[in-house]
Amino acid sequence: MDYALLVSSFTQRHSGQGWPRQRMLHECLRAAIRDGTLAAGTRLVATRTLAAELGMARNTVLYAYEQLACEGYAVSDRRGTVVAPVAAAIASAGASAAASVAAVAAAHAATRAQAQQPFGEPHHSLSRRARNLREVGGPAHQMGAFVPGVPALDAFPAAHWRRLLDRVWRGLNPAQLNYGDPAGEEALRSAIADHLRASRGVLCGASQVFITDGTQSSLDLCARACADEGDTVWIEHPGYLGALAAFRGAGLKVEGIAVDEDGIAPTPQDWRQRPPRLIYTTPSHQYPVGGVLALERRLALIAGARAAGALIIEDDYDSEFRHDGPPLAAMQGLAPDAPVLYLGTFSKTMFPALRIGFLVAPQGLAEPLAAMRAQSAARGRVAEQLALAEFLRSGQFALHLRRMRRLYRQRRDVLVASLRQHMGTIAEVHGASAGMHLALRFTVPALDDTAISARLAQEGIVAHALSMHATCERTQAWHGLMLGYAQIPADLMEGFVRRLAAVVHLAAYEAKLPEARPPRVATRKRAA
């Protein structure tokens, strides 16, 4: 490897950056690792030798090697410094994440451009509702640190699930290969009703349970069945962009209701000036902030919905994972005949590709919803539904949940401890008591969480900006990052947190904020 040529070429291309020599060398070597020029396992030249070859001080080379090691691109031993085995994976993930960010930025620009075009221009085939939808960040198949909403897929008992499917398929009769019940298989609906009564305090029977293709499918059903175009729907601000898309797609008038540390907090003015037809909330673990709605607020929301003639959509997407304190009962079961549509999914507790969720309707809506589903619902996947019913009935689902709770609690604990160690006073943790993600809230408003999220994506780390979850034009107090931890082994957690903290502190340092920690300076302790 001709390091002099490598550094000279890189310096010519980036001379306008104004970087000092130690930064230039570090950026050059990191770029060479990321693009494969310096492959995993390559032993870097000794610091004394490289310093002499490049005509620079040895401390400059030491700084570059220290930074590479700190960021996970290199490891050191007695014989020197070697490109880390994970460097190729980091480079690949970084390229994928950067491409995702670029694609999302391009989609935002295209959406803005389309909105300025007359309706008769090239996009005349799209409805106004479709053109009003917002792009969501990143592809659905993202995995790794710190992608939210994806469970520890390698911990799912796939072998047992395959055996269940095989047994169900062997027992199917010809009639069960026909179109299934539009509301879902009776065996699964009954098993879900029993599970919810025992574990979540939901008051329901099998006739109130409707099987869907997941939370998004349930939201679409709620919007179409329970509101007319132009009706007002309340949604948390910041909140779940999938719900925003469903409601906008149904032509509803979306009103963002501010979220504080404890969840959705409508004011008397909200109730008077914009009374809702639907209220969407995630009370057990607010998405994305993570707050838990207190009992008095839950009861007040139910009372307010009754008075307004509204329905509450309770999205209980990851309530099975409660890490601190006793489990919280669902809102649906807090009052007799509560005006609540209760949503759940097996994407978080099992695996997303299963594509099975459910909706529990109030007793008075069960029959009309069944009639509507009979005309519009997809009918099928009988084997998967019957296998899931057996998984629930046999106790294997409860066993799997207990294992996942222990695993996620362990990973949560390591993440919180690492964040408190490496972030300092520049950010604080919110919403860590439940679920599979937490919020890292910046204590310094001047920090741009979207820019930091984009910079992290270039490093192969997916950390969604909280400000990107805004659901209305009003300003909101939440700026920071959403960190999913379910997929990250505990022994790797601190390494990812160090890299994340380095990016955040660098952004603060560049903005000349007093809370920032200066960039790490190389020491003289490392041997060549």
N, C-alpha and C positions, 0 to 999 in steps of 0.2 A: 504494500500500500504506500503510495507516494503522498504522505501527509502534507508536504509543502504545496504540491499541486492542488490537493483537495481544499486546503485552507485558502490558498490564493484565489481559486475559482469562486469559492463561497464569498470571500471578502469583496471581490469585484461586483458580485450580484447584489450585495447588501451594504455597500459602502454608504448609501444614503441614510442608513438607520442611525448613524452616530454612536454606535455601541463602542464601549472600551474593548481593548484587546481580549481581556479574559471572557467577556460576554460573547464576543465574536467567535472565539474558539469553542466555547461551550455550545453555542447555537449550531456551529458547523458540525461538530461531532454528533450532536443529537440528531440533526437532520440526516447525517450519513447512516446512523443506526435505524432511524425510522424508515428510510427508503431502501434499506437492505444493503447499502454499500459496505457497511460494517456489519456483518452477519452475526447472529447469536453465536457465542463461543469464541469470537475473535479476541485475541489478547492484544490490548492496546500497547503501543510502544511505551517504554519507560519514560517517566516524566523528565528526567535529566536529558535523555536522548532527544525527546521531542522538543524540549525547550531549546537545545542547541541547534537542532535542525531548523526550527522556525525563527531563531534569533530573538527569543523572548525570555522573560524571567521564568524560572521554574515555578514560582508561586502562581503565575498565570495558568500554567498547565495544571497545577494542583487544584486550583479553583474549579477548572472545567471538569476534572475527573470527580471531584467531590460532588458537584452539582449533578452529574450523571448518576452517581451512586445514590444520592438522596432521592432522585426522581424515579429510581427503579430501572434505569437503562443499563447500569453496569454494576458489577460486584467486585469486591477487592479480596485478595488473599495475600499470602506471604510473597508470592511471585509477581504481584502487580495487579492490574485491573483488566477485567474481562467483560465483554458485552454480555449482558444478562440473558439467560434462556427465554425469559418472558418478553424480551424486546420485540421479537417478531409479532407476538400477539398484541402488544401495546400498539405497535405501528399499524397493524391491521385494524384494530378497534378504533384507533384514532382516525384513520382514513375513512372508515365507515361512518363514525359519528360526525366528522367534519362534512362529509358528503350529505349526511342527513340535515345538518344545520344549513348548508348551502341550499339544499332542495327546499327546505321550509322557507328560507328567506326569499327564494325565487317565487315560491307559491304565494307568499304574502304580497310580493310586488305585483304578481300577475292578478291577484284578486283585487288589489287597489286599482290597477289599470282597468280591469273589467268593470268595476263599479262606476268608472267615469265615462264608460261608453254608452251611447244611446241604446235603448232596448232592442232596436232593429238591427244592430250591428252583428258581427260574426257569432256572438253568443246568444242569439235570439232563441235558440232551442232550449236554453236553460230557464227554469222558472226563477222568479225573483227570490223565492225561498232558497233555491240552490245557490244562487250567487251571493246570498247573504251569509252563507256558512263560513266559519273560520277554520283555517287549517290548524291541525294540532301538530305539535312538535314531534318529529322522529317517527320512524317506521314502527309498526306494531310488533315486529319480531325482535326488537332490541333486547339484549340481555347484558348482564354485567353490572359494574358499579357506575352509578347508583340508580339503576333503572327502577322506577316504582311500579307496583302493581303486578309483578311477576314473582310467583313463589319459588321456593327451592325445588326446582323440577327434578334434580338428581336424587332428592330424598323421597320422591313419591314411590310407593310400592308397585311398580309397573308390572312385575311378574305376577303378583296376585291379581291385578286388574285384568291381565291377559287371560288368566285362568277363568275368571268370572265371565268374561265375554265369550270365551270358548264354550263354557258350560251353557250359557244362555242360548247361543246360536244352535247348539245341538238340540236344545229342547223346544225351539220355535216350531209352531205348526204352520201350514200354508196360509191360514187366515191371518196370522200375525205378520206376514210379508206384505199384506195389503196396506192401504193408507191407515194410519193410526188415529187415535182419538185426538182431535184438534186441541183439546185442553191438556193433553199429555196422558201417559199411561197411568191407570188407576193405582197400580202398585207403587209407583214412584210418588204420586201426589199424596197418597196415604202415608208413606214413609216420611216424606218431608213434613207433613202436618204434625206427625208424632214427634219428630226431631225438634221442630220449632217450639212446640208446646213445652217440651222438657228443657230445652237449652236456652231459649230466648224469651219465654213467657208470652209467646204469640198465641192469641185466642183464635183458633181457626179449625175447620174441618177440611177433609180432602176436597170437597166440592168448591172451596174457596181458593184452592191452589191451582195455578196455571203454569205449565212448563213453557219456557221461552228459550231462545237461542243465546241468552245472556242478558246482562244488565242493559245494554243498548237496545236490544229487542224489547225488553220490558218498558223502557222509557218511551220508545216509539208507540207501544200499545197504550200507555197511560195518556200520552199527548193526543192520540187519535180518538180514544174512547171517551175521555173525560173532559175534553175542552174543545171549543170551536175556534176557528181561525179568528184571530184578533183578541181572544181572551188573554187575560194577564196571568203570567206565571212568575212566581218568585223563585229566584235561584241564589244560592250563596255567592258572595263576592268578597274574596276570590272563591272559585268553585270548580266543579268538574266540567270540563269543556265538552265531554260527551253528552251531558245533559243539555248544555247550551245548544249543541248541534241538533239534538232531537226536538227541542222546543222551537227553535227557529225553523227547522225543516217542516214543522207542523203549522207554521204561520202564526205562532202565539207571540204575544207582546211580552218580552222578557224584561223583568225588573231585577237588578242585582241588589241584594240586601246584605248590608255590611256584616262581616264576621269579626268577632273579637277573639280573645284567648279561649273562650268557652264555647264558641260556635255561633250560629246564626242569631242575630240580635235585632229583630224588627222593632221600630219605634212606633209610638202611637200615630205619628204623622204618616208612616208607611201604611198603616191599616186604614187611615182616613182617606189619603190622597190616591193610593193605588191599590185598592182591595183586590186580592188575588182570586183566581179560580183554582189554581194549583200552587202548592208550595213544595219545592224540592229541597231536601235537606239530608245531610249525612251525620246524624246526631251521635253515633257511637264512636266515630273517628273522622272528624271533618276533613274533607278532601279539598285542598292539599295541606291545610295548616295543621290538622291533627287534633284540634280541641274536642273535648267531650261535653255534650250539652247536658247541663245540670237538670235534675228532676223538676225543679220549679219552672224552668224555662220550657221543658217539654210539655208540662201540663198547661202552661200559659199559651203555647203555640197551638195545642189541641183546642183549647177554649176559644182562641182567636179564630181558628179555622171554622169551628162550629158557627160562631157568630157571623162570619163572612160568607157562609155557605160554600167553603172551599174544601178541597181534599189535599191532604199531606202525602207526598211521595217520600217514604222513608227508605233510603238506600243504605242497607246494612251490609255493605260490600265486604268488609273484613272484620266484622265484630267478633268472630270466633277467636281472635288472637288478642286477648286482654292480658297485659303483662303485669300491671300494678292494680291491686285492689280486687274486689269481687266482681264477677261478671255483671254487666248492666242489662236490665230487661229492655226489650224493644219498646218503642213508643206505642206501637200498635196495641199492646196488651195493657196499657196503663189505665184505660177508661173503657167502660162498656160501649160497644158500637162506635169506637173511635173512628173519625173520618180519615183513615190512613190506608194507603196502598203500600204494602210492605214488599220491598224488592230484595232478593238475595241471589247469589251466584256461586257456582262451584269452581269458577276460574281461579279464585285465590286459594281455596282450600284444597283443590286437587290439581288441575292443570288447565290452562286457557283453551287448548285445542279441543277439550271436551265439548265446549259450546252448549252448556246446559245451565240455565238460570231459572228463576221462578218468580212469580208475582202472587201475593196473597191479597185478594180483594175483600172489601167489606161484604158482609153477608147479603146486603141489599143489591150489590152490584154483580154478584157471582153469576146469576142467571143471564142478565144482559151481556156480560162479557163472554160467557160461553156461547151465546148465539152469534156474537160478533166474530169470535175465533172460528166458529164453524164455517164462516164464509171466507175468511182471509188467512188463517194460520197454515203454516207448513206442517205436514203430517208425516212423521217418519221417525227414524232412529229408535225403533222399538227396542233393539238389542241393548243399546247403550243405556236407555232409560231403565230397563229391567235389571241390568247389571248394577246400575247405581242404586236402585232400590234394595238389592241384596247387600250391597256394600254398606248401606245405612243400617239395614235390619240386623246384619251379622255382628255389628259392633266394630268392624274394621275402620269405619269412618271416624268414630270417636277415638279409636286407638291412634289413627294417623294424626288427628288433631292434637292429641296430647304430645306426640313426638314433635310436631311442628311448633307447638307453643314453647316447648323447652328450647328447641333450636333457635327460634326467632328471638326469644328472650335473651339467650346467650349472645347472639349477634348484636342485638340492640344495646346490651350493656357495654360491649366492647366499643361500639360506635360512639355512644354517648361519652364514655370515658376518654376516648381518643379526641373527640371534638373539643371537649373541655380542656384537654391538655394542649392541643395545637392551635386552637382558634383564638385563645385569649379573650379579650373583651370585645372583639370586633363583631361577634355573633353570639346568639343564644339559642338553645335547643327548645323546640316546642313540639307537643304532640307525640311524645315518645312512650306514652302509657299503654298504647294499643296498636294493633295493625302491623303493617310491614314497611312503613315509611315514617319519617319524621320531618319536621321543618326546621331548617337552620335560618333563623331570622337575623338579618343584619341590623346591628344597633346603630349603624352609621347610615343615614338616609342618602348620603352622597354616593354610596357604592351602587354601581349599575349592575343589577343581578342578571340582566339579559346578556350584557357583554361578558360577564364572568362565566355564565353558562356556556356561551359560545367558545370562550377560551378553553374551558375544561373539556369541551367536546373535541377540540384539537389534540388534547392530551389523552383521548380515549376514555374520558369519564363523562357519563351522562347524568347531569344534575339540572333538572328543570327549574327555571326561574319562577319564583312565586308570582311575580308581577305579570307573567304571561298567562296566568289563570284568572285574570280579571274578567268579569262577566258583564260589566257595564262601563260607561264612560267616566263615571265618578271616580275620583282618586281613592286609593285604598292604602292602608297603613302597612301592608305586608310586602316586604322586599327581602329576598333571600333565596334559598335553594331548597328544593324538595329532594330528600335522599331516601331511596329505597334500599333496604339492607337485607332482604330475604335471601338473595342469591350469593352474598359474599361470605365465604368462610371466615370464622373469627380470627384465624391466624393471619389472614391477609388484610383485615380491616384497617389496621393502623397505617399500613403502607399507602393505601388509597387515601386515607384522611390526610396524611402528610402531604401528598401531592395536591389534594384539593386545597388544603390550608395555604400551601405555597402560592397557588394561583390567586387566592383571595387576598393574601397579604401583599402580594406583588401589585395587585390592582389598587389596594389602599395606599401602598408606598408611592406608586406613580401619581396618585391623586393628592399626595402630601397630607394624608390624614394622620393625626397624632396616634391613633390606635394601632397603626400598622407596625409590624415587625420588619426591620430592614432585611434585605436579602442576605442569605447565609453566606458568610465569608469563609474561604478555605483556611484550614489550619496547617501548621507545619508538621503535624504528627505523622502523616501518612508517608510511608517509604515509597520509593520509586518501584 
